[in-house]
Amino acid sequence: MTQHTVTVGTTTVPCGPDQTVLDALLRGGVWMPNSCNQGTCGTCKIRVRSGSVEHNASPEDTLPQTERADGFALACQATVCADTVVEPPAGEQTTATHVLRDLVATVTEVRDIARDTRRVLLTLDAPLEFSAGQYVEVTVPGTDVRRQYSLANPPSEPKLLELHIRRRPGGVASDGWIFGAVSVGDRVDVTGPFGDFTFDAESTGPMVLLAGGTGLAPMKSIVRHALALDPHRAITVYHGVRTAEDLYDVALLREWEGQHPGLRLVTCLSRATGGDREGYATDAFVEDVASAKEYTGYICGSEAFVDSAVKAFKRRRMSPRQIRREKFTSAV
Ligand code: FES
């Protein structure tokens, strides 16, 4: 089949017959806003200026027929049927970014760290450039199933992938591999980096991070990166889980608190006592902070957790531009 091209601004990249527009642009080093890479968030919505696209599995909810008729497409789903010129979402600038790459890694450690939660360390054959907060897609060995996992290590460790994985019963990736047949030494295909949930390098004010469950993973990367840049940065991490059995890395974060006077961890248990606070992390934040006008906020967790945290931030007058968020996908 014919290979075509995709053009954004003055940059043109090749796009294979089965390659999405997003994949082609990211591999060509052209930044395009993206988050879920599954057609559900709408972050990658583009306008097609000329040429032709196939919408493939773009969901009607994210890309209604009326928008298709007006020339919109989802870059993470659309393929091109001709040389095509696209525009990024309104108000977004395309900038150079980390090039999307296919790499191979070896499983070097698998450890239970909390109830139904494992830390998996992978060592890459070659270094991967990424921004703190981004994620990779891992192909389950022996299958073509790909799953997305946020990186918990900072960009200063480019050959390591630290993943925090919660068990989701019945899944090929979860029960079938990470909580099943996984072994140290497994060779794994990895593609990345993806996502625009990243550390805001422009901001210098206080940071507040709300993590639900394994939403702590990208927060660890962001915290380590931020503290490496400014060891005195004011950072508060609220980690919300159900019970104490779901907490992890508390001792490590307490150690960091001792080394960095601006860092504070608040563990929040919604269904038990024994953490720093009883109740939801979002409520703890609202109780603690009278005004978040000067803050930069980061949220990672389930859809309900993220929606509730955005409301909490706005209630405390955080500017929407200062709120960065990452919703878990539901794939198992
Ligand atoms: Fe394309 Fe979410 S819809 S990245």
py3Dmol code that shows the C-alpha trace and the ligand (Angstrom):
import py3Dmol

protein = """\
ATOM      1  CA  MET A   1       0.000   0.000   0.000  1.00  0.00           C
ATOM      2  CA  THR A   2       1.080   3.545  -0.654  1.00  0.00           C
ATOM      3  CA  GLN A   3       2.863   5.570   1.956  1.00  0.00           C
ATOM      4  CA  HIS A   4       1.590   9.119   2.310  1.00  0.00           C
ATOM      5  CA  THR A   5       2.662  12.155   4.302  1.00  0.00           C
ATOM      6  CA  VAL A   6       1.246  14.306   7.085  1.00  0.00           C
ATOM      7  CA  THR A   7       2.125  17.989   7.275  1.00  0.00           C
ATOM      8  CA  VAL A   8       1.804  20.278  10.297  1.00  0.00           C
ATOM      9  CA  GLY A   9       3.005  23.830   9.757  1.00  0.00           C
ATOM     10  CA  THR A  10       6.269  23.577   7.868  1.00  0.00           C
ATOM     11  CA  THR A  11       7.042  19.994   8.901  1.00  0.00           C
ATOM     12  CA  THR A  12       6.145  16.976   6.779  1.00  0.00           C
ATOM     13  CA  VAL A  13       6.546  13.409   8.020  1.00  0.00           C
ATOM     14  CA  PRO A  14       5.911  10.051   6.323  1.00  0.00           C
ATOM     15  CA  CYS A  15       2.775   8.147   7.380  1.00  0.00           C
ATOM     16  CA  GLY A  16       2.390   4.444   6.622  1.00  0.00           C
ATOM     17  CA  PRO A  17      -0.905   2.882   5.552  1.00  0.00           C
ATOM     18  CA  ASP A  18      -1.781   1.541   9.018  1.00  0.00           C
ATOM     19  CA  GLN A  19      -0.039   4.255  10.993  1.00  0.00           C
ATOM     20  CA  THR A  20      -2.084   6.797  12.905  1.00  0.00           C
ATOM     21  CA  VAL A  21      -1.476  10.494  12.361  1.00  0.00           C
ATOM     22  CA  LEU A  22      -0.388  10.817  16.001  1.00  0.00           C
ATOM     23  CA  ASP A  23       2.108   7.972  15.710  1.00  0.00           C
ATOM     24  CA  ALA A  24       3.573   9.445  12.522  1.00  0.00           C
ATOM     25  CA  LEU A  25       3.926  12.914  14.032  1.00  0.00           C
ATOM     26  CA  LEU A  26       5.437  11.761  17.338  1.00  0.00           C
ATOM     27  CA  ARG A  27       7.919   9.499  15.533  1.00  0.00           C
ATOM     28  CA  GLY A  28       8.819  12.472  13.348  1.00  0.00           C
ATOM     29  CA  GLY A  29       9.587  14.544  16.454  1.00  0.00           C
ATOM     30  CA  VAL A  30       6.533  16.783  15.983  1.00  0.00           C
ATOM     31  CA  TRP A  31       4.633  17.462  19.188  1.00  0.00           C
ATOM     32  CA  MET A  32       0.908  16.914  19.107  1.00  0.00           C
ATOM     33  CA  PRO A  33      -1.159  17.081  22.305  1.00  0.00           C
ATOM     34  CA  ASN A  34      -2.138  13.567  23.350  1.00  0.00           C
ATOM     35  CA  SER A  35      -3.250  11.770  26.447  1.00  0.00           C
ATOM     36  CA  CYS A  36      -5.221   8.511  26.250  1.00  0.00           C
ATOM     37  CA  ASN A  37      -4.065   7.339  22.795  1.00  0.00           C
ATOM     38  CA  GLN A  38      -7.342   5.364  22.716  1.00  0.00           C
ATOM     39  CA  GLY A  39      -9.820   7.807  21.217  1.00  0.00           C
ATOM     40  CA  THR A  40     -11.568   8.643  24.473  1.00  0.00           C
ATOM     41  CA  CYS A  41     -10.156  11.947  25.773  1.00  0.00           C
ATOM     42  CA  GLY A  42     -10.301  14.193  22.683  1.00  0.00           C
ATOM     43  CA  THR A  43      -6.944  15.829  23.499  1.00  0.00           C
ATOM     44  CA  CYS A  44      -5.514  14.997  20.070  1.00  0.00           C
ATOM     45  CA  LYS A  45      -8.400  16.450  18.047  1.00  0.00           C
ATOM     46  CA  ILE A  46      -7.042  18.035  14.862  1.00  0.00           C
ATOM     47  CA  ARG A  47      -8.526  19.843  11.884  1.00  0.00           C
ATOM     48  CA  VAL A  48      -7.814  18.367   8.458  1.00  0.00           C
ATOM     49  CA  ARG A  49      -6.957  21.225   6.100  1.00  0.00           C
ATOM     50  CA  SER A  50      -6.385  19.167   2.945  1.00  0.00           C
ATOM     51  CA  GLY A  51      -6.011  15.552   1.936  1.00  0.00           C
ATOM     52  CA  SER A  52      -8.128  12.761   3.369  1.00  0.00           C
ATOM     53  CA  VAL A  53      -8.342  10.704   6.544  1.00  0.00           C
ATOM     54  CA  GLU A  54     -10.018   7.483   7.650  1.00  0.00           C
ATOM     55  CA  HIS A  55     -11.525   7.833  11.144  1.00  0.00           C
ATOM     56  CA  ASN A  56     -11.295   4.086  11.911  1.00  0.00           C
ATOM     57  CA  ALA A  57     -12.477   3.356  15.473  1.00  0.00           C
ATOM     58  CA  SER A  58     -12.929   7.012  16.521  1.00  0.00           C
ATOM     59  CA  PRO A  59     -15.836   6.910  18.987  1.00  0.00           C
ATOM     60  CA  GLU A  60     -18.926   8.979  18.205  1.00  0.00           C
ATOM     61  CA  ASP A  61     -18.826  10.378  21.761  1.00  0.00           C
ATOM     62  CA  THR A  62     -15.393  11.892  21.218  1.00  0.00           C
ATOM     63  CA  LEU A  63     -15.797  12.768  17.534  1.00  0.00           C
ATOM     64  CA  PRO A  64     -19.451  13.307  16.564  1.00  0.00           C
ATOM     65  CA  GLN A  65     -20.528  13.154  12.907  1.00  0.00           C
ATOM     66  CA  THR A  66     -21.010  16.917  12.871  1.00  0.00           C
ATOM     67  CA  GLU A  67     -17.342  17.436  13.759  1.00  0.00           C
ATOM     68  CA  ARG A  68     -16.228  14.908  11.145  1.00  0.00           C
ATOM     69  CA  ALA A  69     -18.234  16.859   8.580  1.00  0.00           C
ATOM     70  CA  ASP A  70     -16.456  20.028   9.732  1.00  0.00           C
ATOM     71  CA  GLY A  71     -13.062  18.432   9.067  1.00  0.00           C
ATOM     72  CA  PHE A  72     -12.064  17.341  12.571  1.00  0.00           C
ATOM     73  CA  ALA A  73     -10.314  14.056  13.340  1.00  0.00           C
ATOM     74  CA  LEU A  74      -8.679  12.268  16.257  1.00  0.00           C
ATOM     75  CA  ALA A  75      -4.964  12.050  15.527  1.00  0.00           C
ATOM     76  CA  CYS A  76      -4.586   8.905  17.657  1.00  0.00           C
ATOM     77  CA  GLN A  77      -7.198   7.033  15.578  1.00  0.00           C
ATOM     78  CA  ALA A  78      -7.070   8.535  12.097  1.00  0.00           C
ATOM     79  CA  THR A  79      -4.999   7.155   9.253  1.00  0.00           C
ATOM     80  CA  VAL A  80      -4.424   9.032   6.007  1.00  0.00           C
ATOM     81  CA  CYS A  81      -5.585   8.080   2.517  1.00  0.00           C
ATOM     82  CA  ALA A  82      -3.621  10.835   0.756  1.00  0.00           C
ATOM     83  CA  ASP A  83      -0.934  13.390   1.520  1.00  0.00           C
ATOM     84  CA  THR A  84      -2.684  15.333   4.266  1.00  0.00           C
ATOM     85  CA  VAL A  85      -2.246  18.703   5.966  1.00  0.00           C
ATOM     86  CA  VAL A  86      -3.532  19.001   9.531  1.00  0.00           C
ATOM     87  CA  GLU A  87      -3.734  21.697  12.179  1.00  0.00           C
ATOM     88  CA  PRO A  88      -3.206  21.006  15.870  1.00  0.00           C
ATOM     89  CA  PRO A  89      -5.898  21.908  18.393  1.00  0.00           C
ATOM     90  CA  ALA A  90      -6.687  25.623  18.649  1.00  0.00           C
ATOM     91  CA  GLY A  91      -4.293  27.536  20.818  1.00  0.00           C
ATOM     92  CA  GLU A  92      -1.717  24.738  20.895  1.00  0.00           C
ATOM     93  CA  GLN A  93       1.748  25.192  19.468  1.00  0.00           C
ATOM     94  CA  THR A  94       3.644  22.353  17.900  1.00  0.00           C
ATOM     95  CA  THR A  95       7.081  22.172  19.472  1.00  0.00           C
ATOM     96  CA  ALA A  96       9.946  19.750  19.338  1.00  0.00           C
ATOM     97  CA  THR A  97       9.460  16.836  21.704  1.00  0.00           C
ATOM     98  CA  HIS A  98      10.837  13.457  22.629  1.00  0.00           C
ATOM     99  CA  VAL A  99      10.675  11.241  19.578  1.00  0.00           C
ATOM    100  CA  LEU A 100       8.336   8.254  19.879  1.00  0.00           C
ATOM    101  CA  ARG A 101      10.409   5.072  19.707  1.00  0.00           C
ATOM    102  CA  ASP A 102      10.083   1.296  19.778  1.00  0.00           C
ATOM    103  CA  LEU A 103      12.488  -0.254  22.275  1.00  0.00           C
ATOM    104  CA  VAL A 104      13.157  -3.581  23.945  1.00  0.00           C
ATOM    105  CA  ALA A 105      13.521  -3.996  27.718  1.00  0.00           C
ATOM    106  CA  THR A 106      14.249  -6.785  30.188  1.00  0.00           C
ATOM    107  CA  VAL A 107      12.218  -7.377  33.349  1.00  0.00           C
ATOM    108  CA  THR A 108      14.727  -6.943  36.185  1.00  0.00           C
ATOM    109  CA  GLU A 109      12.491  -6.887  39.284  1.00  0.00           C
ATOM    110  CA  VAL A 110       8.918  -7.742  40.243  1.00  0.00           C
ATOM    111  CA  ARG A 111       7.823  -6.935  43.788  1.00  0.00           C
ATOM    112  CA  ASP A 112       4.555  -6.824  45.740  1.00  0.00           C
ATOM    113  CA  ILE A 113       4.375  -3.338  47.255  1.00  0.00           C
ATOM    114  CA  ALA A 114       0.744  -3.101  48.419  1.00  0.00           C
ATOM    115  CA  ARG A 115      -2.495  -5.070  48.244  1.00  0.00           C
ATOM    116  CA  ASP A 116      -2.896  -6.251  44.635  1.00  0.00           C
ATOM    117  CA  THR A 117      -0.173  -3.866  43.571  1.00  0.00           C
ATOM    118  CA  ARG A 118       3.217  -4.653  42.084  1.00  0.00           C
ATOM    119  CA  ARG A 119       6.281  -2.664  41.197  1.00  0.00           C
ATOM    120  CA  VAL A 120       7.885  -3.873  37.969  1.00  0.00           C
ATOM    121  CA  LEU A 121      11.323  -2.639  36.954  1.00  0.00           C
ATOM    122  CA  LEU A 122      12.389  -2.928  33.345  1.00  0.00           C
ATOM    123  CA  THR A 123      15.838  -2.144  32.001  1.00  0.00           C
ATOM    124  CA  LEU A 124      15.910  -0.810  28.470  1.00  0.00           C
ATOM    125  CA  ASP A 125      18.497  -1.920  25.910  1.00  0.00           C
ATOM    126  CA  ALA A 126      18.860   1.729  24.864  1.00  0.00           C
ATOM    127  CA  PRO A 127      18.019   4.949  26.714  1.00  0.00           C
ATOM    128  CA  LEU A 128      14.628   6.590  26.303  1.00  0.00           C
ATOM    129  CA  GLU A 129      14.200  10.348  26.499  1.00  0.00           C
ATOM    130  CA  PHE A 130      10.973  11.322  28.219  1.00  0.00           C
ATOM    131  CA  SER A 131       9.450  14.004  30.414  1.00  0.00           C
ATOM    132  CA  ALA A 132       8.535  13.417  34.057  1.00  0.00           C
ATOM    133  CA  GLY A 133       4.904  12.248  34.132  1.00  0.00           C
ATOM    134  CA  GLN A 134       4.766  10.558  30.704  1.00  0.00           C
ATOM    135  CA  TYR A 135       3.832   6.937  30.024  1.00  0.00           C
ATOM    136  CA  VAL A 136       4.870   4.036  27.801  1.00  0.00           C
ATOM    137  CA  GLU A 137       2.960   1.255  26.099  1.00  0.00           C
ATOM    138  CA  VAL A 138       4.171  -2.238  26.951  1.00  0.00           C
ATOM    139  CA  THR A 139       3.340  -5.246  24.774  1.00  0.00           C
ATOM    140  CA  VAL A 140       2.407  -8.302  26.833  1.00  0.00           C
ATOM    141  CA  PRO A 141       4.946 -10.985  25.781  1.00  0.00           C
ATOM    142  CA  GLY A 142       3.559 -13.549  23.336  1.00  0.00           C
ATOM    143  CA  THR A 143       0.539 -11.389  22.473  1.00  0.00           C
ATOM    144  CA  ASP A 144      -0.213  -8.210  20.575  1.00  0.00           C
ATOM    145  CA  VAL A 145      -1.933  -6.741  23.649  1.00  0.00           C
ATOM    146  CA  ARG A 146      -0.527  -3.334  24.601  1.00  0.00           C
ATOM    147  CA  ARG A 147      -1.059  -1.625  27.942  1.00  0.00           C
ATOM    148  CA  GLN A 148      -0.189   1.857  29.111  1.00  0.00           C
ATOM    149  CA  TYR A 149       1.856   2.422  32.256  1.00  0.00           C
ATOM    150  CA  SER A 150       3.109   5.706  33.712  1.00  0.00           C
ATOM    151  CA  LEU A 151       6.800   5.923  34.496  1.00  0.00           C
ATOM    152  CA  ALA A 152       7.622   6.406  38.185  1.00  0.00           C
ATOM    153  CA  ASN A 153      11.326   7.037  37.644  1.00  0.00           C
ATOM    154  CA  PRO A 154      12.623  10.457  36.592  1.00  0.00           C
ATOM    155  CA  PRO A 155      14.068  11.322  33.154  1.00  0.00           C
ATOM    156  CA  SER A 156      17.551  11.270  34.731  1.00  0.00           C
ATOM    157  CA  GLU A 157      17.237   7.454  34.714  1.00  0.00           C
ATOM    158  CA  PRO A 158      16.708   6.973  30.961  1.00  0.00           C
ATOM    159  CA  LYS A 159      17.381   3.224  30.834  1.00  0.00           C
ATOM    160  CA  LEU A 160      14.978   2.354  33.659  1.00  0.00           C
ATOM    161  CA  LEU A 161      11.201   1.936  33.513  1.00  0.00           C
ATOM    162  CA  GLU A 162       9.582   1.784  36.975  1.00  0.00           C
ATOM    163  CA  LEU A 163       5.942   0.729  36.711  1.00  0.00           C
ATOM    164  CA  HIS A 164       3.311   0.496  39.477  1.00  0.00           C
ATOM    165  CA  ILE A 165       0.620  -1.952  38.451  1.00  0.00           C
ATOM    166  CA  ARG A 166      -2.683  -2.597  40.183  1.00  0.00           C
ATOM    167  CA  ARG A 167      -4.300  -5.978  39.665  1.00  0.00           C
ATOM    168  CA  ARG A 168      -7.443  -5.991  37.548  1.00  0.00           C
ATOM    169  CA  PRO A 169      -8.874  -9.518  37.741  1.00  0.00           C
ATOM    170  CA  GLY A 170      -9.365 -11.414  34.518  1.00  0.00           C
ATOM    171  CA  GLY A 171      -7.079  -9.425  32.264  1.00  0.00           C
ATOM    172  CA  VAL A 172      -4.461 -10.593  29.808  1.00  0.00           C
ATOM    173  CA  ALA A 173      -1.974  -8.006  31.050  1.00  0.00           C
ATOM    174  CA  SER A 174      -2.882  -8.129  34.735  1.00  0.00           C
ATOM    175  CA  ASP A 175      -3.774 -11.665  35.857  1.00  0.00           C
ATOM    176  CA  GLY A 176      -2.307 -13.227  32.724  1.00  0.00           C
ATOM    177  CA  TRP A 177       1.107 -11.617  33.011  1.00  0.00           C
ATOM    178  CA  ILE A 178       2.021  -9.136  35.759  1.00  0.00           C
ATOM    179  CA  PHE A 179       0.228 -11.157  38.465  1.00  0.00           C
ATOM    180  CA  GLY A 180       0.769 -14.446  36.624  1.00  0.00           C
ATOM    181  CA  ALA A 181       3.523 -15.622  34.325  1.00  0.00           C
ATOM    182  CA  VAL A 182       5.899 -12.665  34.531  1.00  0.00           C
ATOM    183  CA  SER A 183       9.530 -13.582  35.234  1.00  0.00           C
ATOM    184  CA  VAL A 184      12.722 -11.678  35.748  1.00  0.00           C
ATOM    185  CA  GLY A 185      14.527 -11.905  32.422  1.00  0.00           C
ATOM    186  CA  ASP A 186      11.397 -11.583  30.269  1.00  0.00           C
ATOM    187  CA  ARG A 187      12.044  -9.549  27.153  1.00  0.00           C
ATOM    188  CA  VAL A 188       9.390  -6.917  26.501  1.00  0.00           C
ATOM    189  CA  ASP A 189       8.572  -4.565  23.620  1.00  0.00           C
ATOM    190  CA  VAL A 190       8.018  -0.985  24.742  1.00  0.00           C
ATOM    191  CA  THR A 191       6.828   2.063  22.795  1.00  0.00           C
ATOM    192  CA  GLY A 192       6.985   5.590  24.121  1.00  0.00           C
ATOM    193  CA  PRO A 193       6.954   8.151  25.457  1.00  0.00           C
ATOM    194  CA  PHE A 194       3.319   9.268  25.274  1.00  0.00           C
ATOM    195  CA  GLY A 195       1.145  11.809  27.014  1.00  0.00           C
ATOM    196  CA  ASP A 196       1.057  15.460  27.933  1.00  0.00           C
ATOM    197  CA  PHE A 197       0.785  14.944  31.691  1.00  0.00           C
ATOM    198  CA  THR A 198       4.205  16.402  32.361  1.00  0.00           C
ATOM    199  CA  PHE A 199       6.086  18.546  34.850  1.00  0.00           C
ATOM    200  CA  ASP A 200       5.497  22.244  34.198  1.00  0.00           C
ATOM    201  CA  ALA A 201       9.032  23.560  33.789  1.00  0.00           C
ATOM    202  CA  GLU A 202       7.814  27.173  33.607  1.00  0.00           C
ATOM    203  CA  SER A 203       6.230  27.210  37.058  1.00  0.00           C
ATOM    204  CA  THR A 204       8.217  28.037  40.184  1.00  0.00           C
ATOM    205  CA  GLY A 205       5.441  28.320  42.822  1.00  0.00           C
ATOM    206  CA  PRO A 206       4.130  25.658  45.169  1.00  0.00           C
ATOM    207  CA  MET A 207       3.017  22.360  43.700  1.00  0.00           C
ATOM    208  CA  VAL A 208       0.192  20.136  44.920  1.00  0.00           C
ATOM    209  CA  LEU A 209      -0.148  16.579  43.645  1.00  0.00           C
ATOM    210  CA  LEU A 210      -3.286  14.496  44.186  1.00  0.00           C
ATOM    211  CA  ALA A 211      -2.718  10.789  43.499  1.00  0.00           C
ATOM    212  CA  GLY A 212      -5.357   8.079  43.650  1.00  0.00           C
ATOM    213  CA  GLY A 213      -3.945   4.548  44.135  1.00  0.00           C
ATOM    214  CA  THR A 214      -1.231   3.784  41.577  1.00  0.00           C
ATOM    215  CA  GLY A 215      -1.689   7.329  40.319  1.00  0.00           C
ATOM    216  CA  LEU A 216       1.308   7.849  42.597  1.00  0.00           C
ATOM    217  CA  ALA A 217       3.578   6.514  39.819  1.00  0.00           C
ATOM    218  CA  PRO A 218       3.903   9.616  37.610  1.00  0.00           C
ATOM    219  CA  MET A 219       3.866  11.783  40.750  1.00  0.00           C
ATOM    220  CA  LYS A 220       7.049  10.083  41.975  1.00  0.00           C
ATOM    221  CA  SER A 221       8.714  10.929  38.688  1.00  0.00           C
ATOM    222  CA  ILE A 222       7.505  14.540  38.836  1.00  0.00           C
ATOM    223  CA  VAL A 223       8.526  14.985  42.499  1.00  0.00           C
ATOM    224  CA  ARG A 224      12.018  13.589  41.956  1.00  0.00           C
ATOM    225  CA  HIS A 225      12.483  15.703  38.843  1.00  0.00           C
ATOM    226  CA  ALA A 226      11.209  18.869  40.558  1.00  0.00           C
ATOM    227  CA  LEU A 227      13.411  18.342  43.622  1.00  0.00           C
ATOM    228  CA  ALA A 228      16.462  17.713  41.447  1.00  0.00           C
ATOM    229  CA  LEU A 229      15.868  21.121  39.851  1.00  0.00           C
ATOM    230  CA  ASP A 230      15.053  22.866  43.158  1.00  0.00           C
ATOM    231  CA  PRO A 231      15.667  20.905  46.373  1.00  0.00           C
ATOM    232  CA  HIS A 232      13.645  23.496  48.346  1.00  0.00           C
ATOM    233  CA  ARG A 233      10.536  23.463  46.152  1.00  0.00           C
ATOM    234  CA  ALA A 234       7.247  23.541  48.085  1.00  0.00           C
ATOM    235  CA  ILE A 235       5.515  20.298  47.122  1.00  0.00           C
ATOM    236  CA  THR A 236       2.580  18.575  48.823  1.00  0.00           C
ATOM    237  CA  VAL A 237       1.595  15.067  47.768  1.00  0.00           C
ATOM    238  CA  TYR A 238      -1.834  13.770  48.788  1.00  0.00           C
ATOM    239  CA  HIS A 239      -2.004  10.001  48.284  1.00  0.00           C
ATOM    240  CA  GLY A 240      -5.565   8.732  48.453  1.00  0.00           C
ATOM    241  CA  VAL A 241      -6.338   5.004  48.885  1.00  0.00           C
ATOM    242  CA  ARG A 242      -8.982   2.941  50.668  1.00  0.00           C
ATOM    243  CA  THR A 243      -7.046   1.354  53.533  1.00  0.00           C
ATOM    244  CA  ALA A 244      -3.478   1.222  54.846  1.00  0.00           C
ATOM    245  CA  GLU A 245      -2.885  -2.021  52.894  1.00  0.00           C
ATOM    246  CA  ASP A 246      -3.167   0.015  49.689  1.00  0.00           C
ATOM    247  CA  LEU A 247      -0.422   2.490  50.633  1.00  0.00           C
ATOM    248  CA  TYR A 248       3.086   2.081  49.293  1.00  0.00           C
ATOM    249  CA  ASP A 249       6.403   3.964  49.128  1.00  0.00           C
ATOM    250  CA  VAL A 250       5.443   5.808  52.322  1.00  0.00           C
ATOM    251  CA  ALA A 251       8.847   5.168  53.948  1.00  0.00           C
ATOM    252  CA  LEU A 252      10.628   6.388  50.825  1.00  0.00           C
ATOM    253  CA  LEU A 253       8.587   9.583  50.636  1.00  0.00           C
ATOM    254  CA  ARG A 254       9.089  10.167  54.376  1.00  0.00           C
ATOM    255  CA  GLU A 255      12.835   9.854  53.755  1.00  0.00           C
ATOM    256  CA  TRP A 256      12.554  12.466  50.998  1.00  0.00           C
ATOM    257  CA  GLU A 257      10.579  14.685  53.392  1.00  0.00           C
ATOM    258  CA  GLY A 258      13.548  14.541  55.784  1.00  0.00           C
ATOM    259  CA  GLN A 259      15.921  15.605  53.004  1.00  0.00           C
ATOM    260  CA  HIS A 260      13.682  18.308  51.513  1.00  0.00           C
ATOM    261  CA  PRO A 261      11.953  20.657  53.984  1.00  0.00           C
ATOM    262  CA  GLY A 262       9.464  21.850  51.319  1.00  0.00           C
ATOM    263  CA  LEU A 263       8.114  18.345  50.646  1.00  0.00           C
ATOM    264  CA  ARG A 264       5.095  16.977  52.501  1.00  0.00           C
ATOM    265  CA  LEU A 265       3.274  13.668  52.087  1.00  0.00           C
ATOM    266  CA  VAL A 266      -0.319  13.344  53.292  1.00  0.00           C
ATOM    267  CA  THR A 267      -1.719   9.816  53.211  1.00  0.00           C
ATOM    268  CA  CYS A 268      -5.530   9.739  53.065  1.00  0.00           C
ATOM    269  CA  LEU A 269      -7.538   6.596  53.811  1.00  0.00           C
ATOM    270  CA  SER A 270     -11.148   6.745  52.643  1.00  0.00           C
ATOM    271  CA  ARG A 271     -12.319   3.566  54.408  1.00  0.00           C
ATOM    272  CA  ALA A 272     -10.078   3.145  57.422  1.00  0.00           C
ATOM    273  CA  THR A 273      -8.070   4.900  60.083  1.00  0.00           C
ATOM    274  CA  GLY A 274      -4.312   4.835  60.333  1.00  0.00           C
ATOM    275  CA  GLY A 275      -3.231   7.289  57.634  1.00  0.00           C
ATOM    276  CA  ASP A 276      -2.441  10.967  58.089  1.00  0.00           C
ATOM    277  CA  ARG A 277      -6.104  11.710  57.355  1.00  0.00           C
ATOM    278  CA  GLU A 278      -9.400   9.868  57.218  1.00  0.00           C
ATOM    279  CA  GLY A 279     -11.473  10.558  54.123  1.00  0.00           C
ATOM    280  CA  TYR A 280     -10.781  11.559  50.543  1.00  0.00           C
ATOM    281  CA  ALA A 281      -7.555  13.186  49.388  1.00  0.00           C
ATOM    282  CA  THR A 282      -9.548  15.893  47.616  1.00  0.00           C
ATOM    283  CA  ASP A 283     -11.313  16.830  50.874  1.00  0.00           C
ATOM    284  CA  ALA A 284      -8.004  16.938  52.744  1.00  0.00           C
ATOM    285  CA  PHE A 285      -6.652  19.367  50.151  1.00  0.00           C
ATOM    286  CA  VAL A 286      -9.721  21.624  50.449  1.00  0.00           C
ATOM    287  CA  GLU A 287      -9.379  21.603  54.243  1.00  0.00           C
ATOM    288  CA  ASP A 288      -5.671  22.434  54.128  1.00  0.00           C
ATOM    289  CA  VAL A 289      -5.451  25.086  51.431  1.00  0.00           C
ATOM    290  CA  ALA A 290      -7.489  28.298  51.650  1.00  0.00           C
ATOM    291  CA  SER A 291      -6.351  29.624  48.266  1.00  0.00           C
ATOM    292  CA  ALA A 292      -4.483  27.734  45.552  1.00  0.00           C
ATOM    293  CA  LYS A 293      -4.143  30.713  43.225  1.00  0.00           C
ATOM    294  CA  GLU A 294      -0.354  30.475  43.153  1.00  0.00           C
ATOM    295  CA  TYR A 295      -0.247  26.693  42.900  1.00  0.00           C
ATOM    296  CA  THR A 296       0.385  24.289  40.059  1.00  0.00           C
ATOM    297  CA  GLY A 297      -1.787  21.192  40.444  1.00  0.00           C
ATOM    298  CA  TYR A 298      -1.226  17.651  39.232  1.00  0.00           C
ATOM    299  CA  ILE A 299      -3.860  14.918  39.399  1.00  0.00           C
ATOM    300  CA  CYS A 300      -3.617  11.232  38.490  1.00  0.00           C
ATOM    301  CA  GLY A 301      -6.152   8.512  39.223  1.00  0.00           C
ATOM    302  CA  SER A 302      -9.488   7.107  38.156  1.00  0.00           C
ATOM    303  CA  GLU A 303     -11.908   9.212  36.129  1.00  0.00           C
ATOM    304  CA  ALA A 304     -14.026   9.916  39.227  1.00  0.00           C
ATOM    305  CA  PHE A 305     -10.940  10.832  41.270  1.00  0.00           C
ATOM    306  CA  VAL A 306      -9.655  13.220  38.593  1.00  0.00           C
ATOM    307  CA  ASP A 307     -13.056  14.909  38.128  1.00  0.00           C
ATOM    308  CA  SER A 308     -13.421  15.401  41.867  1.00  0.00           C
ATOM    309  CA  ALA A 309      -9.858  16.715  42.210  1.00  0.00           C
ATOM    310  CA  VAL A 310     -10.332  19.242  39.391  1.00  0.00           C
ATOM    311  CA  LYS A 311     -13.418  20.544  41.223  1.00  0.00           C
ATOM    312  CA  ALA A 312     -11.425  20.788  44.470  1.00  0.00           C
ATOM    313  CA  PHE A 313      -8.636  22.736  42.764  1.00  0.00           C
ATOM    314  CA  LYS A 314     -11.089  25.121  41.102  1.00  0.00           C
ATOM    315  CA  ARG A 315     -12.935  25.565  44.394  1.00  0.00           C
ATOM    316  CA  ARG A 316      -9.674  26.816  45.829  1.00  0.00           C
ATOM    317  CA  ARG A 317      -9.246  29.160  42.839  1.00  0.00           C
ATOM    318  CA  MET A 318      -6.449  27.358  41.025  1.00  0.00           C
ATOM    319  CA  SER A 319      -6.283  28.619  37.454  1.00  0.00           C
ATOM    320  CA  PRO A 320      -7.465  25.938  34.978  1.00  0.00           C
ATOM    321  CA  ARG A 321      -4.239  26.543  33.046  1.00  0.00           C
ATOM    322  CA  GLN A 322      -2.294  25.422  36.112  1.00  0.00           C
ATOM    323  CA  ILE A 323      -4.110  22.086  36.417  1.00  0.00           C
ATOM    324  CA  ARG A 324      -2.542  19.007  34.803  1.00  0.00           C
ATOM    325  CA  ARG A 325      -4.383  15.718  34.900  1.00  0.00           C
ATOM    326  CA  GLU A 326      -4.069  12.070  33.870  1.00  0.00           C
ATOM    327  CA  LYS A 327      -6.988   9.630  33.941  1.00  0.00           C
ATOM    328  CA  PHE A 328      -6.383   5.909  34.208  1.00  0.00           C
ATOM    329  CA  THR A 329      -7.668   3.830  31.354  1.00  0.00           C
ATOM    330  CA  SER A 330      -9.887   0.888  32.236  1.00  0.00           C
ATOM    331  CA  ALA A 331      -8.168  -1.799  30.124  1.00  0.00           C
ATOM    332  CA  VAL A 332      -7.114  -4.905  32.024  1.00  0.00           C
TER     333      VAL A 332
END
"""
ligand_1 = """\
4
FES
Fe -6.523 10.854 21.039
Fe -7.119 10.794 23.647
S -8.485 10.832 21.938
S -5.163 11.012 22.715
"""
view = py3Dmol.view(width=600, height=400)
view.addModel(protein, "pdb")
view.setStyle({"model": 0}, {"cartoon": {"style": "trace"}})
view.addModel(ligand_1, "xyz")
view.setStyle({"model": 1}, {"stick": {}})
view.zoomTo()
view.show()
